[in-house]
Amino acid sequence: MAASSPTAACGGGSYHVIDSHAISGLATIYLLYNGSTNCVVTWKSSKYQGGYTLTGATIQRKGGSKISDTGSYKIYAGPVKVNAAGTCVSWGGHASNSAGVGEGWQSSWTHCG
């Protein structure tokens, strides 16, 4: 069963949104944090929910490997998580419409510490 929000997708409770980035009306990428773990979810805009379209979420801890979740999803991609307390993360995602036209975005190193 799909989660009801980006917070619920990450595990609810202590996660809260610390940043977000909209992708051309297709979706919004959310960066959440719970005090030690960062979580990214790409949440499709309501117009595109329900149909399977290519959607992805990524996160990387500075000095670590990129963690990604990409697939054909109805509502969201992710969650992808990394323990990054005390260091920077790069986060992003991508989404497409039913015609396969999409767009992506990736942050620079940010949310350090």
N, C-alpha and C positions, 0 to 999 in steps of 0.2 A: 504494500500500500504506500502511495506517495505521501510525502510530508506535506503539511499545510502551509509552511513558510520556510524561508532560508534558515531561520533559527532552529526550527524543528528538524530540518534536514541535517544540521550539524550535531544534533543531540539535545537541543533545547537547553533548559536550565540556565546555566551560567554563561552561555554564549550570547554575545551582543554584537550588533553591526558596528564596525569601526570605520568602514569606508564602502563605497559603491561606485560603479561606473556603468552608465547606460550605453547600450550598443544599438544605435540607430533605430529605436523603437522595436527591435527584435527581442531584446532581453536586457536584464540588469545583472551585472556581476557583483556579488556581495562578498566582502571580506569580514569575517567574524572572528572574535577572540574571546577566550574564557580565562585569561590570566596566565596561561602557559602554552596553549595550542591555538594556532591560526587555522581557520577553515574557510574554504571558498566554495560558493555555490553560484552557478549561472542559472538564474530564474527567468524563464521565458515570459514575454509579455502575454497578457490574457488573449490577445488576438491570435497568437500562435500556439496556445496550449491545446492539448487534445490530439493534435496531429503529430506524428513522429517526424522530427527534423533534426539535422545534425547540430548538436550542442556540446560544448565542452567547458571544462573548468581546470585551471592549473595553479599550482603554487610551488615556490621554491625557496628554501632557506638559503641565505648567502653561504656559499661553500658546500652546499648539498645538491642532491639530484632533484630535477623537476618531477613533480608528482602530477599526473593528469588523469582526467576521466573524460573520455570523448565517446559519443555514441549517438544513436538515433533515439531521442527521448521526447516524451509527451509534455513534461512540465519543467524539469530542471536537470542539469548535469551536476555531478558532485554527490556528496561532499568530498573534497580532497583536503587533507589535514597535514600539518607539520608542526612539531614542537619548535618554536622559534623565540622563546623568551630570551631577551638580551641580544638579539641579532636582527638583521634586516630580512625582509621577504620581498619577492617579486610575485605578483599574482595577476591573473587574467582569465580570459575565456573567449569563447566565440559562439555564435548562433547563426542559424540560417532560416530563411522562410521556406514555404512549401515548394517553391520553384528551385530551391537549392542555392539561392543567392544569399551569401552571408558576409559577416564581418567579424573581426576579432580585435582584441585589445590586450596589451600586456603592460603592467606598470614597470617603472624603474625600481631600483632597490628603495624600499620605503618602510615605514612603520618600524624603525630601528629601535630596539630596546624594549 
